[in-house]
């Protein structure tokens, strides 16, 4: 057989794996910049702060000391013990080194958990809107994603009635995210405890994504579902360094949960990537045990930016949004613009049409809501300078005003 006759056939599961919308938009924005166009990006979920110097120095020292060889597949024992202590201290979760897995980012820890827990015939319950990678992850497990439609007027929270309404005999995993991307809501202790009887009764395994736990506003405190004793053995808690320590590129996440799940996640990881970066693990030790002041500096800056965003966006007609309580996003509803015309005459069918117009014609990068399961919404990130935030929202206001 000659090369040109080989059928270009991928595994069917790849139909569930699209390129991440945020990366796609970032790539297009970069292309436009190369063409000489000025682009304001309020699209990326990435702190615009540098990693703290003490953390960078720990990584440099590791390199200089030739700490560049394989580590344990589950992560360095020292780091696993430190993470277990972090979970006990910060989250009230009973953990130990043998119940901790270190992974190549929070996303990796999440996918490890879903892959060892779910398979074809199972159902994974996913509240919608959802972080864009959840749909791809669930699809790749070959389980069936079951969406719970949450609502802006309820602050995008899953209520006991909503959860109960979607559970079937095939329900296996509930995937929760608090604080939440893309809505920037957060579950209170009371709201999470209200879900416990249903989780217990239906023997659900809950995978909780807590990456934004340190970025909460107005005095709110994050609460971990895994700290509730009645369901502690049914909860896998995932976290990482990307958001709290501005370490997105270091790719270092971690998880704790029942030993039988963590052990399986470690086995899977050993075959997929061997282990997370040795250098990043040394940096993680410094991040978690060294000075923590940088977290509050960043959190306070994001809270100030949140206030600016809310004040400016309230002046834009035709959109609604819930008040961001954590993380660094605003998911705003643009349903009043659907069916109207863009300046080029195109009829608007959803947020993607508006985002394309804003980027191509006005130089503003935002993420359309369809990536998060909401066609009638757009996500704006305030992980950007105050200057870019003001410029970006002015462009947004101008762009929307051109719609007729």
BELTAQUI-V716308 format. One record per residue. N is the residue number from 1. SS is DSSP state (hx for helix, st for strand, lp for the rest). PHI is phi in radians with two decimals (* if undefined). OMEGA is omega in radians with two decimals (* if undefined). Layout:
# BELTAQUI-V716308
n:N ss:SS phi:PHI omega:OMEGA
n:N ss:SS phi:PHI omega:OMEGA
This chain:
# BELTAQUI-V716308
n:1 ss:lp phi:* omega:3.09
n:2 ss:lp phi:-1.50 omega:-2.98
n:3 ss:hx phi:-0.98 omega:-3.05
n:4 ss:hx phi:-1.20 omega:-3.12
n:5 ss:hx phi:-1.65 omega:-3.12
n:6 ss:lp phi:-1.23 omega:3.13
n:7 ss:lp phi:-1.21 omega:3.10
n:8 ss:lp phi:-1.46 omega:-3.06
n:9 ss:lp phi:-2.14 omega:3.05
n:10 ss:lp phi:-1.70 omega:3.05
n:11 ss:lp phi:-1.04 omega:-3.07
n:12 ss:hx phi:-1.01 omega:-3.12
n:13 ss:hx phi:-1.08 omega:-3.12
n:14 ss:hx phi:-1.22 omega:3.04
n:15 ss:hx phi:-1.14 omega:3.13
n:16 ss:hx phi:-1.64 omega:-3.02
n:17 ss:lp phi:-2.22 omega:3.05
n:18 ss:lp phi:-1.60 omega:3.04
n:19 ss:lp phi:-1.10 omega:3.13
n:20 ss:lp phi:-1.01 omega:-3.06
n:21 ss:hx phi:-1.04 omega:-3.12
n:22 ss:hx phi:-1.12 omega:3.13
n:23 ss:hx phi:-1.22 omega:3.11
n:24 ss:hx phi:-1.10 omega:3.13
n:25 ss:hx phi:-1.17 omega:3.12
n:26 ss:hx phi:-1.06 omega:3.13
n:27 ss:hx phi:-1.16 omega:3.12
n:28 ss:hx phi:-1.17 omega:3.10
n:29 ss:hx phi:-1.07 omega:3.12
n:30 ss:hx phi:-1.14 omega:3.09
n:31 ss:hx phi:-1.06 omega:-3.13
n:32 ss:hx phi:-1.15 omega:3.09
n:33 ss:hx phi:-1.10 omega:3.12
n:34 ss:hx phi:-1.12 omega:3.09
n:35 ss:lp phi:-1.40 omega:3.10
n:36 ss:lp phi:1.66 omega:-3.12
n:37 ss:lp phi:-1.53 omega:3.09
n:38 ss:lp phi:-1.45 omega:-3.11
n:39 ss:lp phi:-2.13 omega:2.98
n:40 ss:st phi:-1.78 omega:-3.11
n:41 ss:st phi:-1.86 omega:2.98
n:42 ss:lp phi:-2.12 omega:-3.05
n:43 ss:lp phi:-1.94 omega:-2.92
n:44 ss:lp phi:-1.55 omega:3.08
n:45 ss:lp phi:-1.53 omega:-3.04
n:46 ss:lp phi:-2.47 omega:3.09
n:47 ss:lp phi:-0.96 omega:-3.14
n:48 ss:lp phi:-1.60 omega:3.09
n:49 ss:lp phi:-1.83 omega:3.07
n:50 ss:lp phi:-1.34 omega:2.98
n:51 ss:lp phi:-1.08 omega:-3.09
n:52 ss:lp phi:-1.04 omega:-3.07
n:53 ss:hx phi:-1.03 omega:-3.11
n:54 ss:hx phi:-1.09 omega:3.12
n:55 ss:hx phi:-1.25 omega:3.11
n:56 ss:hx phi:-1.09 omega:-3.14
n:57 ss:hx phi:-1.16 omega:3.10
n:58 ss:hx phi:-1.11 omega:3.11
n:59 ss:hx phi:-1.21 omega:3.11
n:60 ss:hx phi:-1.07 omega:3.12
n:61 ss:hx phi:-1.09 omega:3.13
n:62 ss:hx phi:-1.08 omega:3.12
n:63 ss:hx phi:-1.15 omega:-3.12
n:64 ss:hx phi:-1.11 omega:3.12
n:65 ss:lp phi:-1.61 omega:3.08
n:66 ss:lp phi:1.07 omega:3.05
n:67 ss:lp phi:-1.46 omega:-2.97
n:68 ss:lp phi:-2.22 omega:-3.13
n:69 ss:lp phi:-1.86 omega:3.09
n:70 ss:lp phi:-1.02 omega:2.94
n:71 ss:lp phi:-2.03 omega:3.06
n:72 ss:lp phi:-1.05 omega:-3.11
n:73 ss:lp phi:-1.01 omega:-3.09
n:74 ss:lp phi:-1.44 omega:-3.05
n:75 ss:lp phi:1.91 omega:-3.12
n:76 ss:lp phi:-1.05 omega:3.12
n:77 ss:hx phi:-0.93 omega:3.14
n:78 ss:hx phi:-1.07 omega:-3.13
n:79 ss:hx phi:-1.20 omega:3.13
n:80 ss:hx phi:-1.08 omega:3.11
n:81 ss:hx phi:-1.17 omega:3.12
n:82 ss:hx phi:-1.13 omega:3.13
n:83 ss:hx phi:-1.15 omega:3.10
n:84 ss:hx phi:-1.04 omega:3.10
n:85 ss:hx phi:-1.14 omega:3.09
n:86 ss:hx phi:-1.05 omega:3.13
n:87 ss:hx phi:-1.09 omega:3.13
n:88 ss:hx phi:-1.19 omega:-3.06
n:89 ss:hx phi:-1.24 omega:-3.01
n:90 ss:hx phi:-1.52 omega:-2.95
n:91 ss:hx phi:-2.09 omega:-3.13
n:92 ss:lp phi:1.21 omega:-3.12
n:93 ss:lp phi:-1.67 omega:3.07
n:94 ss:lp phi:-1.22 omega:-3.08
n:95 ss:lp phi:-2.50 omega:3.07
n:96 ss:lp phi:-2.73 omega:-3.05
n:97 ss:hx phi:-0.97 omega:-3.11
n:98 ss:hx phi:-1.38 omega:3.06
n:99 ss:hx phi:-1.96 omega:3.13
n:100 ss:st phi:-2.19 omega:3.01
n:101 ss:st phi:-2.12 omega:3.03
n:102 ss:st phi:-1.71 omega:-3.07
n:103 ss:st phi:-2.25 omega:-3.13
n:104 ss:lp phi:-1.49 omega:-3.13
n:105 ss:lp phi:1.82 omega:3.10
n:106 ss:hx phi:-1.07 omega:3.12
n:107 ss:hx phi:-1.04 omega:3.13
n:108 ss:hx phi:-1.15 omega:3.11
n:109 ss:hx phi:-1.08 omega:3.12
n:110 ss:hx phi:-1.09 omega:-3.11
n:111 ss:hx phi:-1.16 omega:3.05
n:112 ss:hx phi:-0.98 omega:-3.10
n:113 ss:hx phi:-1.08 omega:-3.10
n:114 ss:hx phi:-1.14 omega:-3.11
n:115 ss:hx phi:-1.20 omega:-3.14
n:116 ss:hx phi:-1.48 omega:-3.06
n:117 ss:hx phi:-1.76 omega:-2.97
n:118 ss:lp phi:-2.19 omega:3.13
n:119 ss:lp phi:-2.63 omega:3.11
n:120 ss:lp phi:-0.95 omega:-3.10
n:121 ss:lp phi:1.76 omega:3.08
n:122 ss:lp phi:-1.55 omega:3.05
n:123 ss:st phi:-2.12 omega:3.05
n:124 ss:st phi:-1.92 omega:-3.12
n:125 ss:st phi:-1.50 omega:-3.08
n:126 ss:st phi:-2.24 omega:3.03
n:127 ss:st phi:-1.08 omega:3.14
n:128 ss:st phi:-2.11 omega:0.11
n:129 ss:lp phi:-1.12 omega:-3.09
n:130 ss:lp phi:-2.40 omega:3.00
n:131 ss:lp phi:-1.06 omega:-2.90
n:132 ss:hx phi:-1.01 omega:-3.12
n:133 ss:hx phi:-1.36 omega:-3.11
n:134 ss:hx phi:-1.06 omega:-3.10
n:135 ss:hx phi:-1.13 omega:3.12
n:136 ss:hx phi:-1.17 omega:-3.14
n:137 ss:hx phi:-1.04 omega:-3.12
n:138 ss:hx phi:-1.13 omega:3.12
n:139 ss:hx phi:-1.11 omega:-3.11
n:140 ss:hx phi:-1.21 omega:3.06
n:141 ss:lp phi:-1.27 omega:-3.07
n:142 ss:lp phi:1.25 omega:2.94
n:143 ss:lp phi:-1.36 omega:-3.13
n:144 ss:st phi:-1.71 omega:3.06
n:145 ss:st phi:-1.32 omega:3.09
n:146 ss:st phi:-2.06 omega:-3.05
n:147 ss:st phi:-1.53 omega:2.96
n:148 ss:st phi:-1.81 omega:3.12
n:149 ss:st phi:-1.35 omega:3.05
n:150 ss:lp phi:-1.68 omega:-2.95
n:151 ss:lp phi:-2.30 omega:-3.13
n:152 ss:hx phi:-1.00 omega:-3.10
n:153 ss:hx phi:-1.16 omega:3.07
n:154 ss:hx phi:-1.77 omega:-3.14
n:155 ss:lp phi:1.06 omega:3.05
n:156 ss:lp phi:1.10 omega:-3.08
n:157 ss:lp phi:-1.63 omega:3.00
n:158 ss:lp phi:-1.43 omega:3.09
n:159 ss:lp phi:-1.67 omega:3.08
n:160 ss:hx phi:-0.96 omega:-3.13
n:161 ss:hx phi:-1.13 omega:3.12
n:162 ss:hx phi:-1.09 omega:-3.14
n:163 ss:hx phi:-1.11 omega:-3.13
n:164 ss:hx phi:-1.02 omega:-3.03
n:165 ss:hx phi:-1.20 omega:-3.07
n:166 ss:hx phi:-1.88 omega:-3.07
n:167 ss:lp phi:-1.33 omega:3.07
n:168 ss:lp phi:-2.26 omega:3.10
n:169 ss:lp phi:-1.18 omega:-3.13
n:170 ss:lp phi:-1.70 omega:-3.10
n:171 ss:st phi:-1.12 omega:-3.08
n:172 ss:st phi:-2.10 omega:-3.01
n:173 ss:st phi:-2.27 omega:2.93
n:174 ss:st phi:-1.92 omega:-3.13
n:175 ss:st phi:-1.82 omega:-3.12
n:176 ss:st phi:-1.92 omega:3.13
n:177 ss:st phi:-2.39 omega:3.09
n:178 ss:lp phi:-2.63 omega:-0.18
n:179 ss:lp phi:-0.98 omega:-2.84
n:180 ss:lp phi:-1.87 omega:2.97
n:181 ss:lp phi:-1.96 omega:0.43
n:182 ss:lp phi:-1.89 omega:-2.97
n:183 ss:lp phi:-1.59 omega:-3.10
n:184 ss:lp phi:1.07 omega:2.98
n:185 ss:lp phi:-1.56 omega:3.12
n:186 ss:lp phi:-2.60 omega:3.10
n:187 ss:lp phi:-1.44 omega:3.03
n:188 ss:lp phi:-1.41 omega:3.08
n:189 ss:hx phi:-1.03 omega:-3.13
n:190 ss:hx phi:-1.08 omega:-3.11
n:191 ss:hx phi:-1.18 omega:3.09
n:192 ss:hx phi:-1.28 omega:-3.14
n:193 ss:hx phi:-1.08 omega:3.13
n:194 ss:hx phi:-1.15 omega:3.14
n:195 ss:hx phi:-1.50 omega:-3.00
n:196 ss:hx phi:-1.04 omega:-3.12
n:197 ss:hx phi:-1.01 omega:-3.14
n:198 ss:hx phi:-1.26 omega:3.10
n:199 ss:hx phi:-1.06 omega:3.12
n:200 ss:hx phi:-1.13 omega:-3.04
n:201 ss:hx phi:-1.03 omega:-3.05
n:202 ss:lp phi:-1.70 omega:3.06
n:203 ss:lp phi:0.93 omega:3.10
n:204 ss:lp phi:-1.35 omega:2.89
n:205 ss:st phi:-1.63 omega:-3.12
n:206 ss:st phi:-1.89 omega:3.02
n:207 ss:st phi:-1.80 omega:-3.04
n:208 ss:st phi:-1.94 omega:3.10
n:209 ss:st phi:-1.65 omega:-3.06
n:210 ss:lp phi:-2.07 omega:-3.03
n:211 ss:lp phi:-1.02 omega:-3.06
n:212 ss:lp phi:-1.74 omega:-3.00
n:213 ss:lp phi:-1.00 omega:-3.08
n:214 ss:lp phi:-1.49 omega:-3.05
n:215 ss:lp phi:-1.85 omega:3.11
n:216 ss:st phi:-2.12 omega:-2.99
n:217 ss:lp phi:-2.20 omega:3.07
n:218 ss:lp phi:1.05 omega:3.09
n:219 ss:lp phi:1.39 omega:3.13
n:220 ss:lp phi:-1.20 omega:3.11
n:221 ss:lp phi:-2.07 omega:3.09
n:222 ss:lp phi:-1.25 omega:3.07
n:223 ss:lp phi:-2.17 omega:-3.09
n:224 ss:lp phi:-1.74 omega:3.10
n:225 ss:hx phi:-1.02 omega:-3.11
n:226 ss:hx phi:-1.15 omega:3.13
n:227 ss:hx phi:-1.49 omega:-3.12
n:228 ss:lp phi:-1.46 omega:-2.98
n:229 ss:hx phi:-0.99 omega:-3.06
n:230 ss:hx phi:-1.03 omega:-3.09
n:231 ss:hx phi:-2.15 omega:-3.08
n:232 ss:hx phi:-0.97 omega:-3.13
n:233 ss:hx phi:-1.46 omega:3.08
n:234 ss:hx phi:-2.03 omega:-3.02
n:235 ss:st phi:-2.14 omega:2.95
n:236 ss:st phi:-1.89 omega:-3.12
n:237 ss:st phi:-1.84 omega:-3.09
n:238 ss:st phi:-2.00 omega:3.10
n:239 ss:st phi:-2.61 omega:-3.13
n:240 ss:st phi:-3.10 omega:-3.05
n:241 ss:lp phi:-1.69 omega:-2.96
n:242 ss:lp phi:-1.00 omega:-3.01
n:243 ss:lp phi:-1.54 omega:-3.05
n:244 ss:lp phi:-1.18 omega:-3.05
n:245 ss:lp phi:-2.02 omega:3.14
n:246 ss:lp phi:0.90 omega:-3.06
n:247 ss:lp phi:-2.18 omega:-3.07
n:248 ss:hx phi:-1.01 omega:-3.07
n:249 ss:hx phi:-1.35 omega:-3.12
n:250 ss:hx phi:-1.35 omega:3.11
n:251 ss:lp phi:0.94 omega:3.14
n:252 ss:lp phi:-2.44 omega:3.10
n:253 ss:st phi:-2.21 omega:3.14
n:254 ss:st phi:-2.73 omega:-3.12
n:255 ss:st phi:-2.54 omega:2.98
n:256 ss:st phi:-2.36 omega:-3.12
n:257 ss:lp phi:2.97 omega:3.11
n:258 ss:lp phi:-0.98 omega:-3.06
n:259 ss:hx phi:-1.01 omega:-3.07
n:260 ss:hx phi:-1.15 omega:3.10
n:261 ss:hx phi:-1.39 omega:-3.12
n:262 ss:hx phi:-1.07 omega:3.13
n:263 ss:hx phi:-1.09 omega:3.12
n:264 ss:hx phi:-1.15 omega:3.09
n:265 ss:hx phi:-1.06 omega:3.12
n:266 ss:hx phi:-1.14 omega:3.11
n:267 ss:hx phi:-1.10 omega:3.11
n:268 ss:hx phi:-1.06 omega:-3.11
n:269 ss:hx phi:-1.09 omega:-3.11
n:270 ss:hx phi:-1.09 omega:3.14
n:271 ss:hx phi:-1.55 omega:-3.06
n:272 ss:hx phi:-1.49 omega:-3.06
n:273 ss:lp phi:-2.34 omega:-3.03
n:274 ss:lp phi:1.23 omega:-3.14
n:275 ss:lp phi:-3.00 omega:3.06
n:276 ss:lp phi:-1.21 omega:-3.10
n:277 ss:lp phi:-0.91 omega:3.10
n:278 ss:hx phi:-1.08 omega:-3.13
n:279 ss:hx phi:-1.14 omega:3.14
n:280 ss:hx phi:-1.12 omega:3.11
n:281 ss:hx phi:-1.15 omega:3.07
n:282 ss:hx phi:-1.11 omega:3.09
n:283 ss:hx phi:-1.12 omega:-3.13
n:284 ss:hx phi:-1.12 omega:3.09
n:285 ss:hx phi:-1.04 omega:3.11
n:286 ss:hx phi:-1.17 omega:-3.13
n:287 ss:hx phi:-1.04 omega:-3.03
n:288 ss:hx phi:-1.44 omega:-3.10
n:289 ss:hx phi:-1.96 omega:-3.11
n:290 ss:lp phi:-1.52 omega:3.13
n:291 ss:lp phi:-0.97 omega:-3.09
n:292 ss:lp phi:-1.96 omega:-3.04
n:293 ss:hx phi:-1.07 omega:-3.08
n:294 ss:hx phi:-1.09 omega:-3.14
n:295 ss:hx phi:-1.12 omega:-3.12
n:296 ss:hx phi:-1.20 omega:3.07
n:297 ss:hx phi:-1.01 omega:-3.12
n:298 ss:hx phi:-1.21 omega:3.14
n:299 ss:hx phi:-1.03 omega:-3.14
n:300 ss:hx phi:-1.11 omega:3.12
n:301 ss:hx phi:-1.11 omega:3.13
n:302 ss:hx phi:-1.16 omega:3.12
n:303 ss:hx phi:-1.14 omega:3.08
n:304 ss:hx phi:-1.09 omega:3.13
n:305 ss:hx phi:-1.13 omega:3.09
n:306 ss:hx phi:-0.97 omega:-3.13
n:307 ss:hx phi:-1.10 omega:3.10
n:308 ss:hx phi:-1.10 omega:-3.12
n:309 ss:hx phi:-1.05 omega:-3.11
n:310 ss:hx phi:-1.07 omega:-3.14
n:311 ss:hx phi:-1.06 omega:-3.09
n:312 ss:hx phi:-1.29 omega:-3.08
n:313 ss:hx phi:-1.31 omega:3.05
n:314 ss:lp phi:-1.11 omega:-3.12
n:315 ss:lp phi:-1.51 omega:-3.10
n:316 ss:lp phi:-1.61 omega:-3.13
n:317 ss:lp phi:-1.26 omega:2.99
n:318 ss:lp phi:1.51 omega:3.11
n:319 ss:lp phi:-2.20 omega:3.03
n:320 ss:st phi:-2.34 omega:3.10
n:321 ss:st phi:-2.84 omega:3.05
n:322 ss:lp phi:-1.53 omega:-3.06
n:323 ss:lp phi:-1.19 omega:3.14
n:324 ss:lp phi:-1.13 omega:-3.10
n:325 ss:lp phi:-1.90 omega:-3.09
n:326 ss:st phi:-2.90 omega:-3.13
n:327 ss:lp phi:0.98 omega:-3.13
n:328 ss:lp phi:-2.59 omega:-3.12
n:329 ss:st phi:-2.36 omega:2.88
n:330 ss:st phi:-2.23 omega:3.01
n:331 ss:st phi:-1.75 omega:-3.07
n:332 ss:st phi:-1.93 omega:-3.07
n:333 ss:st phi:-1.46 omega:3.13
n:334 ss:lp phi:-2.07 omega:-3.06
n:335 ss:hx phi:-1.08 omega:3.14
n:336 ss:hx phi:-1.20 omega:3.14
n:337 ss:hx phi:-1.65 omega:-3.13
n:338 ss:lp phi:-1.17 omega:-3.09
n:339 ss:lp phi:1.65 omega:3.08
n:340 ss:lp phi:-1.51 omega:-3.05
n:341 ss:st phi:-1.89 omega:2.94
n:342 ss:lp phi:-1.30 omega:3.12
n:343 ss:lp phi:-0.97 omega:3.13
n:344 ss:lp phi:-1.47 omega:3.09
n:345 ss:lp phi:1.63 omega:-3.12
n:346 ss:lp phi:-1.24 omega:3.09
n:347 ss:st phi:-1.38 omega:-3.10
n:348 ss:lp phi:-1.33 omega:3.11
n:349 ss:lp phi:-1.87 omega:-3.14
n:350 ss:lp phi:3.12 omega:-3.08
n:351 ss:hx phi:-1.10 omega:-3.11
n:352 ss:hx phi:-1.08 omega:3.13
n:353 ss:hx phi:-1.10 omega:3.14
n:354 ss:hx phi:-1.19 omega:-3.14
n:355 ss:hx phi:-1.09 omega:3.13
n:356 ss:hx phi:-1.12 omega:3.11
n:357 ss:hx phi:-1.08 omega:-3.11
n:358 ss:hx phi:-1.12 omega:-3.12
n:359 ss:hx phi:-1.31 omega:-3.03
n:360 ss:hx phi:-1.27 omega:-3.04
n:361 ss:hx phi:-1.71 omega:-3.02
n:362 ss:hx phi:-2.18 omega:3.07
n:363 ss:lp phi:1.34 omega:3.09
n:364 ss:st phi:-2.09 omega:3.14
n:365 ss:st phi:-1.75 omega:3.03
n:366 ss:lp phi:-2.26 omega:-3.13
n:367 ss:st phi:-1.96 omega:3.13
n:368 ss:st phi:-1.15 omega:-3.04
n:369 ss:hx phi:-1.19 omega:-3.12
n:370 ss:hx phi:-1.07 omega:3.10
n:371 ss:hx phi:-1.13 omega:-3.11
n:372 ss:hx phi:-1.93 omega:-3.14
n:373 ss:lp phi:1.52 omega:-3.13
n:374 ss:lp phi:-2.30 omega:-3.11
n:375 ss:lp phi:-1.12 omega:-3.05
n:376 ss:lp phi:-1.70 omega:-3.11
n:377 ss:st phi:-2.49 omega:3.08
n:378 ss:st phi:-2.42 omega:3.09
n:379 ss:st phi:-1.78 omega:3.03
n:380 ss:st phi:-1.98 omega:3.09
n:381 ss:st phi:-1.79 omega:3.04
n:382 ss:lp phi:-1.80 omega:2.94
n:383 ss:lp phi:-1.48 omega:-3.08
n:384 ss:lp phi:-2.68 omega:-3.12
n:385 ss:lp phi:-1.15 omega:3.11
n:386 ss:hx phi:-1.05 omega:3.12
n:387 ss:hx phi:-1.11 omega:3.13
n:388 ss:hx phi:-1.16 omega:3.11
n:389 ss:hx phi:-1.09 omega:-3.14
n:390 ss:hx phi:-1.12 omega:3.10
n:391 ss:hx phi:-1.06 omega:-3.07
n:392 ss:hx phi:-1.10 omega:-3.12
n:393 ss:hx phi:-1.24 omega:3.05
n:394 ss:hx phi:-1.14 omega:3.09
n:395 ss:hx phi:-1.12 omega:3.12
n:396 ss:hx phi:-1.01 omega:-3.14
n:397 ss:hx phi:-1.08 omega:3.14
n:398 ss:hx phi:-1.16 omega:-3.13
n:399 ss:hx phi:-1.09 omega:3.13
n:400 ss:hx phi:-1.15 omega:-3.14
n:401 ss:hx phi:-1.21 omega:3.13
n:402 ss:lp phi:-1.46 omega:-3.14
n:403 ss:lp phi:-1.45 omega:-3.11
n:404 ss:lp phi:-2.15 omega:*
